[in-house]
Amino acid sequence: MPSKIALVNMPFGFHVYPSIQLGTLSTLLKTHGHQVKSFYLNLHFAHQIDLEVYNKLCEERFLIGEWLFSHILFGESKGNKEYADHFKSHLQSISQKINRPESFLHDVKTQMVPEFLHWAVDTINWGEYGVVGFTSTFNQNIASVTLAKLIKEKYPAIKIMFGGSNFDSEMGLEYFRVFEWIDYVVSGEAEHVLPGLMEAVESGDPIPKGVIHRVNGDLCFEENLENFTDFKKYGPPDYDDYIETIREIDPQSPLLDNPIILYETARGCWWGEKHHCTFCGLNASTMEFRARSLEQVHADLADLSKRYNSYRFRLVDNILEMKYIDGVFGEFAKNNYDLQFFIEVKSNLTKAQIKNLAHGGVNVIQPGIESFSMNQLQEMDKGVRPLQNIFCLKWALYYGMEVTWSILTGFPQETDADYRQQIDLIQSLTHLQPPMAVGDIWLERFSPYFTRPDQYGIRITGPGAAYPYVYDGDTMDLMKVSYDFEFETDLKIDPALVEELHQTVAHWKERHQSKSLPYLMFTKSMNFVTVYDERSAKQPLKLRLEGAAGKAFAFCNEAPRNLDQIQAHLKEQGETVERAELEGIIKDLEDQRLMVGERGKYLNLALPHNSHL
C-alpha cells in the first residue's frame, strides 16, 4: 500500500528558490504512487525573522545557522555556551550587516527558534504521515534533527528518514548513531534506493543497500556503489508546494513573480573524473559524470517554465555538459527565447562558446576562476591557465554575463611569487569584473587534500573551528561529522603580500562600485586602432596604434595568438615584419598593459567597441 509521506526543508535552506532535493524526491515518490506533501518550513522562519536578515544569515560562516538552532539539543554543553564569546567579533559583524542589536542573535537562539520548532510540531498534523523525511545540506542540519526529535516524541510510530550531503559517508553513520530518533538514512543518491526502502518499510522486507538502519539495536549499513543513470525514468522536479507555501504566507510576495527554478541537467564532474581538483570536496562517491539527453533537458525546461510561469533558472550542476552549449543554449539563441540561467562551467571556453551561452540566456556564470597564478592553478589541478581565466572574464563582460568568482589562497605549495604575480597582473585587469572576495581555502571532506594530506604536506589538526562550539564533542566524534577541518602546512607567505593582495582587490571592487567605472576598449579602422584606457584613476588615455602594432593588437582580440600566427597574419595584411621587430612590438604592447602573454601566446585585453562580434 502506498505511503503518505511528508518531506521537510528546514532553515537555513535558501528561501529565494525551492529545494532541488525536495522537488526531485517528490517527483520520484509520486511516480511510485505515494502521496507526498513538501513542507517548506524555512519559508515560515524566514518571514518570521525578516527575509533580508534570513538571507544574510544563510551566507555566513562558522556554522552560525547551526548554532542558532542548537539550543534545545546542545544548549547546555560547555562548548555551545562558549560560542558567543569565542566568535564574538563574528557575531558583532553579523549584527552590523543585518542592522540588529547584538542581543538579537541570542534572542533568536534562545526564544524565537524554540518557539518556531514547537509551533512546527503543534501546527502540522504529522500523525497523518507514515514517513517524515528531511533533507540536510549545509546549515540546516541541527534544525532538521531537532524537529525530527520533537516529531518522534509526539508521534513515536512515524518513521523518520534523513538524506542529503550532511549524511554522506561516515558523517551519516555518526549522526545516525547519536540521534537515535532517526530510523533510516539514505546515504548517497536516492533514486535507486528510496523506492525499495519504502517497499521494505511497508512490507517488512530486508532494507536495501545504501540505507543506514538498525537491526535489533545494532547499526547496519551496506554501501550502494551504483550511481543513478536512468534520468528518463522521472520527470522534472515538483515545486508545487513551494509555490503554494509562499501564496499562503504572502499572496503578494515578489517570489511568486517569475520565480527562480532549480534544475539538474547532470550529476558528477567530467573534469573531476580525470583530475579531482585538490581542494574540492564535492561529489563524494558520485564523481562519475552522467547527463540527461538533450531532448529531456529541452522538454523539462519547457515544462517547468510553463508550470511555474517562470523564465529564470538556476542549474545546480557542478559543471556544464559541453554538448549543451550548442544543443541547448545554441538552440535557445536561435529561437530568441527570453530565458535566464545561472550555470557553473569550466573557464576554458572559446569566444564562440561564450557567445552561444550568452545569447541562449545565460546571464550569470560561475567558471571556477580561482587564481591568476599558474603555480596555484597547477596545484589545484584545475586544468586551466591564467590566460584562459582572463579570456573568460573579457568575453563574458563583452556579452553581458555576470561572473561569480573569487581568488583563493592558502594552498600548501604556494609561494610569495604567486602573490606578487597576481598583484602586478591585476593592475592590467581592473576593467574586468572583480572577484567577490579573496580568501583561504577550506580543507573539505572528500577532497584530495583530505583523503591524501601527507602527499600535499598537510597536517589535519582538528574539526572545523566552529564544530566544538556548536555540537557536543562529549557525545559525538566531531572528526566524523565535520565537513571542513583545521590544518597546518610548513610553508609561510609574507604577511605584507597577503595584505597587499587583499587591498589590491578591495580597490578593484571599489572602482567598480564608483561612478568612475574603469574601462579599456578599442575601435578599429582600416589602417589603425584607437585604444581608450581608463583603468587608472588618473587621466584617461587615448592611444593610436598604426601599422603592424595595430593589426597585431586587433588580431589577438578573439583568441590568444602565438608569434608565428601573428607574423603570418601580418603578412596576409601586407605587413612584412621580421621576428625581432615583432617581438619588440609585442613587448611594447605588454609594457603598456594592453596585451598579456603566457607561454608564447598573447591576448589583447581591451574590449572591442564593435557590438556585433
Helices and strands as residue ranges (DSSP letters): E 4-9, H 20-31, E 35-40, H 41-49, H 51-58, H 64-68, H 71-74, H 78-86, H 88-98, H 103-107, I 108-112, H 113-123, G 126-128, E 131-135, H 141-154, E 159-163, G 165-167, H 169-178, E 184-186, H 194-203, E 211-215, E 218-220, G 231-233, H 240-249, G 254-256, E 260-263, E 266-267, H 270-274, E 290-291, H 294-307, E 312-315, H 323-324, I 325-330, H 331-334, E 340-344, H 351-359, E 362-366, H 374-380, H 386-398, E 402-403, E 407-409, H 416-426, E 438-440, E 443-444, H 448-451, G 453-456, E 459-463, G 467-469, H 478-481, E 484-488, H 495-512, E 520-524, E 528-533, E 541-546, H 547-555, E 561-562, H 563-572, H 579-591, E 595-598, E 601-604, E 607-608
